[in-house]
């Protein structure tokens, strides 16, 4: 197997849809950026750009505080 295969870079979901801000009241979208253990995934896995990754992290923290997303998953 050739391990030097270059995969195309993932596109930022919010840049593609031309979304300006990430809404913390939309848990369905935020679940894409959270692992099974309810940890915030790194941008390498999600494909989010730096700007939107910061917005996503803040939105996840706000959603957790409001009770829309869990802090920890078993």
N, C-alpha and C positions, 0 to 999 in steps of 0.2 A: 504494500500500500504506500502510496506517495503522500507523505505528511506535509509537503510544502504547497499544498493546494491553497490558493488565495481565495477566500470567500468575499463576496461583495459586502461593503460596509452597510450596516442597517441604517435605514432612514428614520429620522425623528418623526414620531407620530404627529406631534403638534405642528411641526414645520410643514408637513405634507398637507394637513388639513387647514393650514393657515389660522390656527387657533392662537389667540393672543395670550390668554391666561388659562391656567389649570384650575378647575373648579373642585374644591374639597367636598362639595355636596354630591358628587358623582362617584360613588364607591365602585361601580362597575368598571369605569376607566382606570381608577387607581389600583384596582386589584391586579392589573397587568404589570404593575411596577412593584409588586410585593411578592416575596417568596411564599412557600407553603408554611414556613415558620413565622410569617408576618414581618420579615425583615425587608427593608428597602433594597431593591436590587441595584446593582451597579450599572452605570450607563453602557458599559461594554455588553451586558446581557440584554438591556432593553432597547438600545439604539437611540436613546434620547440625547439631544445635544446638551451642552453644558448649561446653557441658560434654562432650558426646560427641565433638566434634571433637578436643578435647585428649586424650581417652582413645584415640581412633583413631590420632592421631599417635604417641603413646607406644607403642601396640601395634604399629604399623608399624615403628618403630625397633627394638623388641625382636625382631620377626620377622626383620628384616634381620640383626640380630646373630646370631640362631640359625640363619640360612641358609634360612629358609622363604620369604623374598621377596628379590628382587635389589636391590642398591643402585642400579644403573644398567642400563638396557636400551638395546640398540643399535638 
